[in-house]
Amino acid sequence: MDRSTRIAVLGAGLGGLAVAGLLQRAGFPVVVYEQTPSFSRIGAGIILGANAAKVLRRLELERGLVETGIRPDAFVSRAWDTGETTWELRFDAEMDARFDGPFVNIHRADLHRLLQDALAPGTIRFGHKIAGIDETPEGLRLTFENGTTAEADVAIGADGIRSKVREIILGAEEPRFIGRIAPRAVFPASRLAGTPIRDCTKWWGPDRHVLAYYMTARRDEVYVMAAVPADRWDGDDAPMPGSRDEFLAAIEGFHPDLQRAVEAATDVMVWPICDRPRNDRWSDGRIVLLGDACHPVRPFMAAGGSMALEDAAILSRCLQHFSDPSTAFARYATLRIPRVAEVQWGSLANTWMRGPTDVSWFFAYDACSVPLDCGGL
Ligand SMILES: Cc1cc2nc3c(=O)[nH]c(=O)nc-3n(C[C@H](O)[C@H](O)[C@H](O)COP(=O)(O)OP(=O)(O)OC[C@H]3O[C@@H](n4cnc5c(N)ncnc54)[C@H](O)[C@@H]3O)c2cc1C
């Protein structure tokens, strides 16, 4: 598309920041509108594989990623009660070469900061919650809840699972609470008091699981997160304060190695786990969706953020390559839908890497070089 095309990105999450950075580098004028007045250091980690690292490489952020986060020596799956290791995927030089990139655990806020730093100063307009988008003869008029308006030629809805942009395209539909909650905590590793954990372990119980990993190369910050059955969730998508005792009660009977790690937790917060039934309509006119706005997945493959980053890479390439938005959006959806569907199925099954697993199709994928003409448009 013409490099004077004005692009508005709605939402400064992982996908929004990445697509903004990639489009800015390609020469497009980009503005990101974010509802929150400023970012805070929310307590959560994220696991990213080589497929995500390759997107961050395009933004020259791969080095920052590995220096800020941790490259775990392995992903370890253990049985909840006996502690038996059911699979261990080692991340060594051979793996990095095979997948063309590292596996990294990082604090989300640190990843956010890296992605923000890749943008030109002033790109993000904080305190701008999108309320409406109207077509005009000149393009699009964006209306924000703070009463301001803005013009753009293309709008990218990267506004997460409760996407307003999705609602504008598809109508209002609440996300689906999947009957599980996620207690999570971030705490200093010094609290482990001499019982260190492995770099990245998933503990598999009969109806629940727990992840425990370091988030920094210094191994000084720990993240624990569980997915636990729950009958209901009465809030919205914001986390609610929980307690260490509730977390411990939820993992009663789990192996002592995990119990000790959770006993060290402070500031437990509980998040609802939601998804949406699949809907393959990702665009309308000059408006397109990306990441959780169009395909929120259950977090059981730790892949939703990676999917948003891959979307960002493919969408930015399509906007560069094709001369009109409808062709660019159609090609983007054709390329992305089958891949995201695989991840949606894998996340529903919740067996990813529990035992020996073919992981190449996931980690070796390169959204920055996959041919744009495949997928049979
Ligand atoms: C418990 C849990 C653990 C997870 N672990 C992993 C993991 O290890 N690895 C992984 O890859 N993924 C993981 N995920 C999934 C991942 O967090 C999401 O898929 C990812 O954050 C989606 O990115 P996004 O950019 O689409 O949306 P988000 O990151 O949700 O960003 C959306 C942004 O839009 C803003 N916004 C919302 N509404 C508006 C509006 N109306 N106007 C303007 N701005 C708006 C929000 O404030 C936010 O900044 C996990 C998810 C959960 C729930």
The ligand as an ORCA input file, in Angstrom:
! r2SCAN-3c Opt
* xyz 0 1
  C      -3.246    -16.898     32.347
  C      -2.680    -16.591     30.982
  C      -1.375    -16.956     30.680
  C      -0.853    -16.729     29.392
  N       0.434    -17.103     29.104
  C       0.928    -16.929     27.853
  C       2.260    -17.333     27.507
  O       3.029    -17.838     28.332
  N       2.703    -17.147     26.211
  C       1.892    -16.562     25.259
  O       2.335    -16.404     24.103
  N       0.634    -16.148     25.570
  C       0.136    -16.313     26.820
  N      -1.122    -15.888     27.128
  C      -1.945    -15.240     26.088
  C      -1.533    -13.791     25.867
  O      -1.503    -13.106     27.089
  C      -2.503    -13.089     24.945
  O      -2.844    -13.934     23.888
  C      -1.862    -11.824     24.402
  O      -1.628    -10.902     25.440
  C      -2.742    -11.192     23.335
  O      -2.123    -10.022     22.864
  P      -2.989     -8.884     22.202
  O      -2.019     -7.834     21.751
  O      -3.918     -9.460     21.189
  O      -3.926     -8.335     23.352
  P      -3.530     -7.715     24.793
  O      -2.119     -8.063     25.139
  O      -4.631     -8.119     25.677
  O      -3.574     -6.157     24.535
  C      -4.767     -5.445     24.282
  C      -4.511     -3.964     24.564
  O      -5.630     -3.213     24.093
  C      -6.001     -2.263     25.085
  N      -7.439     -1.978     24.890
  C      -8.493     -2.765     25.208
  N      -9.648     -2.171     24.866
  C      -9.322     -0.980     24.304
  C     -10.094      0.088     23.726
  N     -11.437      0.044     23.672
  N      -9.414      1.159     23.219
  C      -8.055      1.222     23.282
  N      -7.287      0.246     23.833
  C      -7.915     -0.849     24.318
  C      -5.671     -2.948     26.401
  O      -5.537     -2.022     27.465
  C      -4.353     -3.654     26.043
  O      -3.235     -2.812     26.241
  C      -1.657    -16.094     28.408
  C      -2.968    -15.688     28.736
  C      -3.481    -15.925     30.004
  C      -4.904    -15.492     30.328
*
